[in-house]
Amino acid sequence: MMTNRLEAVKKAREAHRESIRRSLQHRLEVARARGDENLVRQLEEEMKYFS
């Protein structure tokens, strides 16, 4: 029982991190397309944190 719960929590945590990573990736693409170098640098730093 406990193993299933821990596994579910782990999967949820991984799914959440992947969602954040995809969101950051999209925001980074938009910032690059707009030429917003300050935002690009900030988002690249966030990506490093979540990698």
N, C-alpha and C positions, 0 to 999 in steps of 0.2 A: 504493500500500500504506500508506504513512505517513498519508495523508489519511484513509483509512478508520479507522485506529486512533485518530487524533486526534478524529475525529467521534464515534466510539464512546465515548471518554473524556468528551467534552463532553456527550453525551446522558446518560451515567451520572451525571455531576455534576449536571446539571439535574434528573434524576429523584430524586436524593438530596435536593437542596434542596426539591423539591416535596413529598417525603415528610415532611421536617422541618416544612415550612410547614403541611401538613395536620394533623400531630400537634399542633403548637402551637395551631392554630385550635381543635381539639377540646378541648385542655386549657383553653384560654381560655373556651370555652363552658361547660365544667363548673365552672370557678372562678367564673364570673359567676352560674351557677345556684345555687351554694352560698353566694354572697354573700361570697366570700373576696377582699376588695379588695386585700390585699397581694399575693396570688398573681396577681390580674388585672393589677396594675401591672407585676410582674416579667415576666409573659408578654407583655404589650404591648411592653415594651422589647425582648424577644427577637424579637418579630415585626418590629419596626423594623429590627433587625440583618439579618434574612433577607429583607427586602423590597427 
